[in-house]
Amino acid sequence: MMVKILVIIWYLVGIAGFMIQPLRPLFQLLTPWGMVAAVILLMYFHEPKNTRSWLAFAGIALVGFFAELIGVNTQVIFGNYIYGEVLGFKLWNTPLTIGINWLVLVYCISSLAKTVRDKWYFPLIGASAMVAFDWLMEPVAIATGMWSWPDGSIPLKNYMDWFLISGFLFLMIRILKIEINNRIAGILLLMQVVFFLALNLLIRTPLWDF
């Protein structure tokens, strides 16, 4: 219970930090560390702990990272976009933490979809949830300097590729029968949604530049 409270406080403080313009640079610096903390918490509370799970989760992070690496360097995947400095250290123009982001989202959605993980339509549900989350996240990521679209708009291709890649990852979870039980995954995903929803609304108001 205490960990769930801490997760809630962490994201609420994050919302406040990004709302207050003088504090925003500090919270931008903290962003990659928050992503690392999220994945550490998830792995700590993950059950069952076994080698197959660890390998699967490492694979998800690597697929996410290399998909972004290909995308940002070739524009073949997602479209024409570039990463800023907010997500931390970059390898070949790609933040190492972006693989963590893919893992956290796929993991949390899979945890919440426990009752349908063995159904044929699980990858479709999971991929749809990922696209919905990305749609919510994109304006905030752009406004906070995580990444940007030099063409000036987010292409439909971005969402299509998110759907296809995440659908593949959810399919692998189903085929490999990876068990995901985690008592904090739900609250962590909920608070991420609250975080991006709150900032999504805020950046559309004069308060963002106040």
C-alpha positions in Angstrom: 0.0 0.0 0.0 2.8 2.4 0.9 4.5 1.8 -2.5 1.2 2.7 -4.3 0.9 5.9 -2.3 4.5 6.8 -3.2 3.8 6.2 -6.9 0.7 8.5 -6.7 2.7 11.2 -5.0 5.6 10.9 -7.5 3.4 11.5 -10.5 1.4 14.3 -8.8 4.6 16.0 -7.9 5.7 15.5 -11.5 2.5 17.2 -12.7 3.1 20.1 -10.3 6.8 20.4 -11.3 6.0 20.6 -15.0 3.2 23.1 -14.3 5.6 25.5 -12.6 7.8 26.9 -15.3 10.8 27.7 -13.1 10.8 24.1 -12.0 10.3 22.6 -15.4 14.0 22.2 -16.4 14.6 20.3 -13.1 11.8 17.9 -13.8 13.0 17.5 -17.4 16.3 16.3 -16.0 14.5 13.9 -13.6 12.4 12.4 -16.4 14.8 9.5 -17.4 15.4 8.7 -13.8 11.7 8.4 -13.2 11.5 6.0 -16.1 14.3 3.9 -14.7 12.6 3.9 -11.3 9.3 2.8 -12.8 10.8 -0.3 -14.5 12.8 -1.2 -11.3 9.6 -1.1 -9.3 7.7 -3.2 -11.8 10.5 -5.8 -11.9 10.8 -5.9 -8.2 7.1 -6.7 -7.7 6.8 -8.9 -10.7 5.6 -12.5 -10.2 6.6 -15.2 -11.1 10.3 -14.4 -11.2 12.0 -16.7 -13.7 14.5 -16.7 -16.4 11.9 -16.9 -19.2 10.2 -13.7 -17.9 13.5 -11.8 -17.6 14.5 -12.8 -21.1 11.1 -11.8 -22.5 11.2 -8.4 -20.8 14.7 -7.7 -22.0 13.6 -8.7 -25.5 10.6 -6.2 -25.3 12.9 -3.4 -24.3 15.4 -4.2 -27.0 12.8 -4.5 -29.7 11.4 -1.1 -28.6 14.8 0.5 -28.6 15.9 -0.8 -32.0 12.5 0.1 -33.6 13.1 3.6 -32.4 16.7 3.6 -33.5 15.7 2.5 -37.0 12.8 5.0 -37.0 14.8 8.1 -35.9 17.7 7.4 -38.2 15.9 6.3 -41.3 12.3 7.5 -41.0 11.2 4.1 -42.3 9.3 3.5 -39.0 7.1 6.1 -37.3 8.0 8.9 -39.7 10.3 12.0 -39.5 11.1 12.8 -35.9 14.1 13.6 -33.7 14.8 13.1 -30.0 15.6 16.0 -27.7 17.8 15.8 -24.6 15.1 15.2 -22.0 15.2 11.4 -22.1 18.9 11.2 -21.3 21.9 9.5 -22.8 21.5 8.7 -26.5 23.1 5.9 -28.6 22.9 6.6 -32.3 20.5 9.5 -31.8 18.2 7.2 -29.7 17.7 7.5 -25.9 18.5 4.3 -24.1 15.5 4.9 -21.9 13.0 4.7 -24.8 13.3 0.9 -24.6 12.3 1.1 -21.0 9.3 3.1 -22.0 8.1 0.4 -24.4 8.7 -2.2 -21.7 6.8 -0.4 -19.0 3.7 0.2 -21.2 3.6 -3.3 -22.7 4.1 -4.8 -19.3 1.4 -2.7 -17.5 -1.2 -3.3 -20.2 -0.4 -7.0 -20.2 -0.8 -7.1 -16.5 -4.2 -5.4 -16.6 -5.3 -7.7 -19.5 -4.7 -10.8 -17.5 -8.2 -12.3 -18.2 -7.7 -12.1 -22.0 -4.0 -12.8 -22.4 -4.8 -16.3 -23.7 -7.3 -15.0 -26.3 -6.5 -14.6 -29.9 -7.6 -10.9 -29.8 -5.3 -10.0 -26.9 -2.6 -8.5 -29.2 -5.3 -6.3 -30.9 -6.6 -5.0 -27.5 -3.0 -4.4 -26.3 -2.0 -2.6 -29.5 -5.1 -0.5 -29.4 -4.3 0.5 -25.8 -0.8 1.4 -26.8 -1.9 3.6 -29.6 -4.4 5.4 -27.4 -1.7 6.0 -24.8 0.7 7.3 -27.5 -2.0 9.7 -28.8 -2.3 11.1 -25.2 1.5 11.2 -24.7 2.6 12.8 -28.0 1.6 16.5 -27.4 3.1 16.4 -23.9 6.3 14.8 -25.2 6.7 17.5 -27.8 5.9 20.3 -25.4 8.4 19.1 -22.8 11.2 18.4 -25.3 11.3 14.7 -25.3 11.0 14.5 -29.1 9.7 16.6 -32.0 8.3 16.3 -35.5 10.2 18.7 -37.9 7.4 18.3 -40.4 5.1 20.1 -37.9 2.5 17.3 -37.4 2.3 13.8 -36.1 1.8 11.5 -39.1 -0.8 8.7 -39.1 2.1 6.4 -39.9 3.4 6.9 -36.4 0.3 5.4 -34.9 0.1 2.6 -37.4 3.6 1.5 -36.7 3.0 1.8 -32.9 0.0 -0.6 -33.5 2.0 -3.1 -35.5 5.1 -3.2 -33.3 3.3 -3.3 -30.0 0.9 -5.9 -31.5 3.9 -8.1 -32.3 5.1 -7.7 -28.7 1.8 -8.6 -27.2 1.6 -11.6 -29.6 4.9 -12.8 -28.4 3.7 -12.5 -24.8 0.7 -14.7 -25.7 2.7 -17.2 -27.7 5.4 -17.6 -25.1 2.7 -17.7 -22.3 4.5 -15.1 -20.2 2.8 -14.8 -16.8 2.6 -11.2 -15.6 1.3 -10.6 -12.1 2.1 -7.3 -10.4 0.3 -5.5 -7.6 1.5 -2.0 -8.6 1.3 -2.2 -12.4 -2.3 -0.9 -12.4 -1.7 2.1 -10.3 1.5 2.9 -12.2 -0.2 2.9 -15.5 -3.2 4.8 -14.1 -0.9 7.5 -12.8 0.9 7.7 -16.2 -2.4 8.3 -17.8 -3.3 10.9 -15.2 0.1 12.6 -15.7 -0.2 12.9 -19.5 -3.8 13.8 -19.4 -3.3 16.6 -17.0 -0.3 18.0 -18.9 -2.2 17.5 -22.2 -4.9 19.8 -20.9 -2.4 22.2 -19.3 -0.3 22.8 -22.5 -3.5 24.0 -24.2 -3.9 26.9 -21.7 -2.0 30.1 -21.0 -0.9 28.5 -17.7 1.8 26.5 -19.5 3.7 29.7 -20.4 2.9 31.5 -17.2 
